[in-house]
Amino acid sequence: MSPPPQPLEDVIAGLEAQRAFLGDAVVDAALLPLRNKLAAMAPVHVFEQTLRQVSVMFVDIVGSTRFAQGLDPEEIHAVMDGALQCFTTIVQQHQGKVLQYAGDSLLAAFGADRAREDDAERAVRAGLAVLEQAQLWSHEVREQHGHDGFDVRVGIDTGPVLLGGGVDAEGSIRGMTVNIAARMEQTAPEGGLRISQDTWRQVRGVFDVEPQPPLQVKGRDEAILTYLVRAAKPRTFRDTRRGIEGVETRLVGREKELSQLADLFEHLVESRTLALVTLVGDAGIGKSRLAAEFENWIELRRGFVWLFRGRAQPQGVHQPYGLLRDLLCWRFEIQDSDSLPQAQAKLAQGLGRVFGDEADEQIALLGHLIGLDYSKSPPVAGILGDGKQLRQRAFQVAARYFGLLNAVDGGPVLLLLLEDLHWADEGSLDFVEHLAGACAHQPVLLLCTARPALFERRAGWGEALAAHRRIDLTALAQSQSRELVDALLSRIDAPPPMLRELIIGGAEGNPFYMEELTQMLIDDGAIRTDGERWSVATERLLQVRVPATLTGVLQARIDSLPAIEKRALQQASVIGHVFWDEALAQLQADAPLTLPALCRRELALARDKSAFDGAREFVFKHHLLHQVTYSGVLKRHRMEQHHLTALWLEGRSIERRGEYLGVIAEHFERQRMLAASANSSTDYTDSTSPDPSPH
C-alpha cells in the first residue's frame, strides 16, 4: 500500500525551509501552485463582520470595450479572465485579498484578515506589479489577436471599513475608504497608479511619487491631496525618517541613553572588544532617532568607522536570514531590481577585496545562505543536502569577513546598526548572537533596536553574552513632552493651551505619536501652514481623528493577540480607558483571565489602588490604543456592553451614586444612540472613543 499523501501545509513548510539553499526564484515558482491549491481546499465558513483599517485597491482594465470588438465571446472571456486571474495572483503574493470582481475590474483589500504595519506598502507594491504585468499581458494579446491591447488604472486609499455581512459576506466591504479608492482609480491616468494622502503618509520615502492638484471626492467636504506613484525607490535611496516637514527638533529626553552609547563606544575602542547593545521600546518611542543621533555623534569624533545597516521587515519572520541579507545588500548596494548575475557580481566585488584568492568559496557559501543561487558552485553543491553544515560554514564566513576588515583597512571600528529585531527571522537572530561570540575580541559595536515583542519570542535574548547591554526607552516625562511639543509648534505664535494638551495627552510621552498627531492636525486643516508663521483653526481641534499611521501600528498589535485576549481588550475598551476586572466579568465571565497576559504585553497596566473594593483596576497603556481598540467593536456589541457596564456601575456605586451618576448616564446614552442607529449602514463611521471613566 502506498503511503498517504503529505499534507500541503507540510510540503509548503518544507519548501520554505529550503529557500536559503534553492534560492527565492525556485521556491516562489514551486510554492505558487501549492498555495493556490491550498486556498481552494479551504473550508467554507461564516464571515463575521469586522471594523478595521485596510488599504483598499481598485484595478480597472481600460478600453476593454474597444478591445472586445472583433473578438468572439470565448476569446473575450479568455483574455479578461486571464488578466484578472493574473492580477489576483499578484494581490495574493503581496498578502492582500480580492473581495469583488465586476466585469473588467477588481477590488482588493490589504489587512482584511489581519493587520500588518506595512499593509499600505504591500498594496502600493502590488499596484505597481499589476501595472507592470498588464503591459506584458497587453503585449501578448496584441501578438495573439492583432489588437491594440489594453491599459490598466489602479487606485489606493487607506482607512476604516466594515467587512463582512450581507448576501456576499466574504466579499462585502463598506466605507468612505472604498469610495475614495474608487475615485483614485477613476482619475488615475491609463497605465498609472494614484494613491491618497492617507496612503502616502504610510509609505512616504519608499516610492517615487508626483504630487497632484487637490481632488474633490463625493462625500468629502474638502478636496484631498493625492499622488501618482512612479516606482519603488532603490534600497539605498529610501528615506523613511519621521517628522514634520519644515520643523527641525533636537533629541529630547534621551541624553542619558546617548551618553551610555558614547561611553560604550569609547570603551570598546580602547579595549578592542565587542559590545552588543539592544535598544528596547514600543513603536515610536525613539529608538531609531536615538540610533541616528549616535551616528551623528560618531561622525564628529576622529577615527575611521565602517558602517553596516540592516533592517528587518514585518514579513521578515518568514524570510530566512533576511536581516543578514539586508545588511549585505545595503553595504554592497545590491538592489531589489538587480538580476541574479548583477547581485552576485556586487557581492563578489564586496567580499572579494577582503578574501582575495579564496573569495570564490566564501562568496558562494554566504551568497547561497542569503538567497542568491550558488547551487552549482562546488563548495555549495557538495553540502546542499546538509542545511546545518551550510549554515554553520556561512556564519563562519560572515564572522571572518567582519573580522578581516580590521586587518585590511587599518583596524577601524565596525558599527553594525540592526533595526527592528522583533521582525527578524530566527536564523538572523542566531547569526547576530554567533557574530557577537565570534568577534568578541574585535572593536565591533552591534547596535540593535527592538520592541518588547522580541523578548516574547526570545526571553533570554543576549543573556548568554557578557558583552550584551539592554537599554530600555520609556515614555517621555511630562516636562520633556512639553519641550518636544513646543518644538513641533515653534512656528505658531502662542499656541493655544488646548492644542498643546491635545497632542501631549493623546501621545502620552511617545515622540512618534506626537509628530503624527501634529501632522494629522495639519492635514485636517486644524493647523494652517500656508505661510512662514502657522495659525490654528481652534474650532477644528475637536474633530481630531487617530492618524492612519498610528491606527495601522496599533491595529497590527491588537490583531497579533490570541482571539480570547483580543476580545477581552475590546470589551475593556467599552468600559473605558480605565476599567475593572469585575466589570469585565460582567461582559464575559472568563475575560478577566486574560488580564495578566495583557499586562505582560504592556497593553494594559494594573493600578495599585482601585475605586471599588474587591475589584482590581486597570488602565489602557495609551489613550490612542484605547481609541483604536474601541473603533474595532461593532455597534451591536458596543450597545449591549455599554448597557451591562452601566448596570454594573449602578450596583457598585450605590453609596457614591452622585459621584458616578454622570458616568452611568454616559454609558446609557451611548447605548441609546447606538440602538437608534442599529439599522444604519454607517457602522464603519462610528469610531468615537468614549472615556466615561471619572479618572
VEXFIBA-944015 format. One record per residue (C-alpha): x, y, z; residue in one letter. Coordinates in steps of 0.05 Angstrom, whole numbers, plus 5000, padded with zeros to 4 digits. Example, Ala and Ser with C-alpha at 12.3 -4.5 7.8 and 13.67 -1.06 7.14 Angstrom:
524649105156A;527349795143S;
This chain:
500050005000M;502750694982S;503751195039P;498451735048P;499852395013P;503752905052Q;499353495075P;500254115031L;502054525093E;507954065107D;510254095034V;509854855035I;513654895101A;518954425074G;520054855013L;520455495055E;525755165097A;529855035034Q;529455755010R;536555915031A;539155314992F;534655314930L;534156064921G;528056534921D;526356444848A;525955684851V;522055664916V;517056204895D;515655854830A;514355194866A;510155494921L;505155894878L;501055294852P;501354964920L;498655584956R;493255674904N;491154944913K;491255024989L;486855644985A;481855264940A;481454704992M;480055175050A;473455015084P;467655495075V;465955865139H;461656425162V;464857115155F;463457545215E;463058295208Q;469258675230T;471159405234L;478359545216R;483159985177Q;485359695110V;488659935046S;483459864990V;485859774918M;481659834855F;484259564790V;480559714725D;482259484654I;481560084609V;479060024538G;476259324545S;470059504504T;474359764446R;478859164452F;473058674451A;470758904382Q;472258354331G;473157814384L;468157264399D;465457184470P;470156594485E;476256994465E;474057594506I;472857144566H;479656814560A;483357484556V;479457844611M;479157254658D;486557104647G;488457824662A;484157854725L;486957184749Q;493957454738C;492458084778F;489257654833T;495557244839T;499557884847I;494958124903V;495557454939Q;503157454932Q;503158124969H;498457825022Q;492358215000G;485457934989K;480958034928V;473958164953L;470058324890Q;470258254814Y;465958694769A;466658574694G;473658814678D;475559064747S;477158804816L;477159074887L;482358824937A;483958985010A;490558935047F;489658795121G;482758495114A;484357855152D;489858125196R;493058805200A;500458875185R;504259515194E;506459505121D;499559375091D;499660035053A;506659895025E;504459195004R;498459504968A;502660004930V;507759474911R;502159034887A;499359614846G;506059734812L;506658994798A;499658984767V;501559554720L;507959204700E;504458544688Q;498858894650A;503959154599Q;506558444588L;499458164583W;497358704534S;503458564491H;501657834489E;494557994469V;496958424412R;501357864388E;495757344390Q;489757754367H;492658334328G;489058854370H;491759474406D;491259124473G;489159504536F;491559914594D;490259884669V;488860414722R;490060294796V;487660704856G;489060604931I;486560914996D;487760725068T;482460805122G;476860475163P;471859995132V;466459505152L;468058805126L;463158225121G;455558165128G;450058185076G;448757695019V;456057674999D;459157645067A;466157435044E;466657994993G;462758535029S;466359185044I;463359865063R;466060535080G;468461205053M;475260895042T;472260474987V;469361094953N;475961464957I;479860864929A;474960824871A;475961564858R;483461464859M;482760934805E;477861324762Q;482361934760T;488961564751A;491961624681P;491861004637E;497660564660G;498160964725G;497360884800L;494361424843R;494361404920I;491061844972S;494462265024Q;492861755079D;496361215039T;502261665022W;503261825096R;504661085108Q;509360965050V;513061635044R;520361555028G;519460854998V;516761054930F;517961594878D;511561994876V;508862604840E;504163064879P;497563224844Q;492763814850P;487463734905P;481863264883L;474563314901Q;471362674925V;463862574934K;462162535008G;468162965029R;467263705043D;474363885024E;478763664967A;484063144984I;491363114966L;493562534921T;499962274889Y;501861884827L;506661324843V;512161244792R;516560694821A;519460394884A;525860744906K;532260344906P;534160084975R;539960574985T;535761184966F;529861075012R;528461595065D;523261375116T;525161865170R;519462135211R;517862845230G;514263475207I;516463805143E;519464485157G;520664345231V;527264105260E;527263845331T;533163655373R;533462995411L;529163075473V;529562655537G;534862155513R;541162495536E;542561955588K;541861395537E;546161755485L;551561845538S;551261095553Q;552360925480L;558161415475A;561461125537D;560660415510L;563660615444F;569660955476E;570860335519H;570759845460L;575560295421V;580460275479E;579559545497S;578759295425R;572858865447T;565858775421L;559559075450A;552458845435L;547159365453V;539659265446T;535359905449L;528459675472V;521960055469G;514960095440D;513660325369A;515261065362G;518661145429I;525061405396G;529660805384K;531460995312S;532161725329R;537061555385L;540961105339A;541261655286A;543762165338E;549061665358F;551261605285E;551862365283N;556062345346W;560761835315I;561662255252E;564062845295L;569562445330R;576162265298R;577461565275G;575261115218F;568660735227V;565860215180W;558160275179L;553559705161F;546059785165R;540559255164G;533159285179R;528358705188A;521558785154Q;514658605181P;514657985136Q;521857825157G;520057265205V;518556835144H;524757035104Q;530656615126P;536857035141Y;533157655115G;536658125163L;543557865144L;541557935071R;539258655082D;545758815118L;550058585060L;545458865006C;545659555038W;553259555044R;554459294973F;548659684942E;545059064917I;538259304895Q;531758904894D;531259024819S;538158734805D;538358094765S;541657484796L;548257594758P;548358324778Q;547158164851A;552457614850Q;557458094817A;556358624871K;557058104926L;563457844895A;566358544889Q;564758704961G;567358054991L;573057954942G;577158544966R;577458225035V;578157485020F;582757544960G;584756884925D;579956464968E;574056914955A;570156444908D;568555934961E;566856465013Q;562356844965I;558556204945A;557355985017L;554956655043L;551256844979G;547256194978H;545256275051L;542156955037I;538256704977G;542756824917L;543156174877D;550055864881Y;547555144879S;552254964821K;558355224857S;562654634882P;563154874954P;555554924958V;553554334914A;557353854958G;553254035020I;546454234991L;543153665029G;546253875095D;542954525114G;546154545183K;553154505154Q;551755035102L;549155505154R;554955385201Q;560155505147R;556556115120A;556156415191F;563756305197Q;564856655131V;560757265152A;564257305220A;571057235187R;569357775137Y;567758285192F;574058075229G;578558145168L;576058855155L;580459085212N;586758805180A;585059045110V;583359765129D;588059905186G;583859705245G;577460105240P;571660045288V;565659685259L;558659945273L;553059475253L;546359815261L;540959285262L;533959555267E;527259235284D;529958575310L;522858385333H;521358245260W;527657855245A;527457115229D;530456615277E;536456485232G;538357225231S;537757265307L;542256655312D;547256995266F;547557625309V;549057215371E;554156795332H;557657425308L;557757715378A;561357085402G;566057015343A;568357745344C;568557825420A;575658095417H;574658565358Q;572659305361P;565459185338V;559159525361L;552759145346L;547359665359L;540459345354C;533459645362T;527459225381A;520559255411R;518958855474P;515858325428A;522958075415L;523257825486F;516557475479E;519957055426R;526757015459R;526257145533A;533657045542G;536057475484W;543357665495G;543657395566E;549056885549A;553657425524L;557657835574A;558258385522A;550758495518H;547459125545R;540059255545R;537659985545I;530260085555D;527060715528L;520860935567T;515761475552A;517962195558L;516562545623A;511163085623Q;516363645621S;520063305564Q;513563215525S;512163955533R;519164115508E;518163685445L;511163965431V;513864675438D;519064495385A;513764195339L;509364805346L;515065305343S;512365645280R;505865815316I;505666465355D;502966305425A;499865605411P;493165525446P;493665115510P;488264665483M;492564485423L;498664325466R;494763905515E;491263535458L;497963305430I;501163165497I;495162795526G;493962385463G;501162165455A;502662025529E;510162115522G;511161775454N;515062235407P;512561905343F;505361965367Y;506462705380M;509262805310E;503662415277E;498162765316L;501263435296T;501663225223Q;494462985225M;492263665252L;495963985194I;492863505143D;485863635171D;486664385169G;486664495245A;493764765237I;494565215176R;501565225147T;500565695087D;505766195108G;512266295146E;508366315211R;502965795223W;495965915251S;490765495287V;483465385269A;481065265341T;474165025320E;477364425284R;481164175344L;475063805370L;474763395305Q;481663075311V;481962345289R;487161805301V;492361845245P;492261245198A;499561135211T;498361025285L;491960625272T;496060145229G;501360055283V;496459945339L;491559525299Q;497259055279A;499058985352R;491758825371I;490958335313D;497157955336S;493657755401L;490457085412P;482957135399A;480957095472I;485757665491E;483558095433K;476258015451R;477558185524A;481458805505L;475759035460Q;470758915516Q;475159305565A;475259885515S;467759955520V;468260025596I;473160585586G;480460805587H;480160575660V;476659915673F;475759375727W;476358625725D;469558555758E;466258985705A;469758585651L;467057945681A;460058255675Q;461158285599L;464257585594Q;465657135653A;472456885631D;475057545604A;478857735668P;483257115660L;486757475602T;488758085643L;495557815667P;497457675595A;495158355571L;499258675626C;505458265607R;504558515536R;504159225564E;497459355531L;494059455599A;497159675665L;494759465734A;493660025785R;495759965857D;489160245882K;482060145858S;475860585861A;471859975882F;473559495939D;474558785915G;475358995842A;482259065811R;483059695770E;486759725703F;488260265651V;489960235577F;497260395566K;495460935515H;489261345501H;490461215427L;490760465439L;484060525474H;481160915416Q;483560435363V;481259835403T;474360135413Y;473660315340S;474159575322G;468059385363V;461559315324L;455659755344K;451259185366R;456658925413H;458059625440R;450659735453M;450059115496E;456659225532Q;455159955548H;448559725579H;451859185621L;457359665643T;452160185665A;448459655706L;454959435739W;456660145757L;449660265785E;450359665831G;457359825852R;456460565867S;450160575910I;453560955966E;457161415917R;451661485865R;452562225857G;459862145840E;458561635786Y;451861875760L;454862235701G;459061625681V;452961165686I;448761645645A;454261675592E;454060915583H;446460915579F;446661485529E;451761105487R;447060505487Q;441160945466R;444961275409M;447560605384L;440560305387A;437860885347A;442860745291S;442759995296A;439559925227N;444160435196S;449460235145S;454460725174T;457560255226D;464460385198Y;463961135212T;462261085285D;469161045315S;468461555370T;472061315431S;468461405497P;472261535560D;466661545612P;471461385669S;471961925722P;479461835727H;
